[in-house]
Amino acid sequence: MSDMTQINDPVISGALAALERAAQDARRIAIQTGTELVIMRNGKLCLIPPDEIADLPPLKAPTPQRGRLSGP
């Protein structure tokens, strides 16, 4: 399956949403602190200056959590 968002596993769905939130937080913090954002582009590490972060393609909105996993 090529599109991970179509997987119905709640653990994977939750993990993808968490990764999207973390990416958005990383962008926001880099801008606030004036630090470079480190990303992987075409298999290479790239440093994005804070003034260029807003020019990056937008992240899709995090999907709401469908359900919680029950504990032991």
N, C-alpha and C positions, 0 to 999 in steps of 0.2 A: 504494500500500500504506500503510495507516494505522499499522501497528505496526512500528516500526523494528527491534524485536527479532527479527522473523521473517525478516529479510534474511540470506541465506546467504553474503554476501560477507565473507571473513575480515577485511578491512581495516575495514569498517564495524562489524563485531562487536567488533573490538579497540578501535576508537575509542569506541564506546558504553560499553564496560567501563571504559575509561580516564576518561571523563567522570564515570561513577558513582563511581569511586574518588576523583577530584578533588573532587567535591561532598561526599563523606563526610569527606575530609581538611579541607576548608574549614570544615565544621561543627565538627569536633574542635578545630582550631586557634583558631577564634573563641571557643569556650568556654574553652580553656586560657589564651588571652591577654586575655580579657575584652573583646573587640572585637565590634562589630556585624557581622552577616552581611548581605551585599548580595545580594538576589535579585530576579528579575523576576516580578511578579505582575500578571496582567491588563494586560500591556504597560507597566507602570510599575515603576521601581526602588523597592524597599522595603528599609529597614534593620531588621533583626531583632536586638533586644538579646540578649546571650548567655544571659540567664535564660529566654528564650522559644524558643531554638533546639531544645530537647528536645521542645517542643510541636509542631514541624513534622511533617508526614506523613513516615513512614519512607521511606528510599530502598530500592529493591529491592536484593537482594544482587548484587554484581557477578558476571557470568557468567564462568566460567573461559575462558581463552583456548583456542580450538580448535586452533590451529596457528600456527606462526610463519612469517612471510614469509621466503623465502630471499633472501639478499643477492646482489649482482652477482658 
